């Protein structure tokens, strides 16, 4: 079946859908066929919009990281702020200070018996973080 005939196929017909599936499987044997198929799936406007939005997201993420770094510095320089939330217009940032977390060393635990759980505890320092939330 040619591309022109494929274009004329009604998408709501179950038998036609099966034919389309068969054609696509056969037709996707070359890179050119795959490229043409993808062109039919991904609208040009979507690609343009996606690129714009992705760039905005990347810029937003960079700005967010900069703001979080400044907030982290502020919170760490002012211990009295521990557990406090700061924000503006429904956007909030909550500081969590670093802490020690006890975990089980899984490799040793596999080698040893479960009854010696306490012997296998190890401590690691968890980096301080900033949590972001927003109200709509």
Secondary structure, 3 states (H helix, E strand, C coil): CCHHHHHCCCCCCHHHHHHHHHHHHHHCCCHHHHHHHHHHHCCHHHHHHHHHHHHHHHHHHHHHHHHHHHHHHHHHHCHHHCCCEEEECCEEEEEECCEEEEEECHHHHHHCCHHHHHHHEEEEEECCEEEEEECC
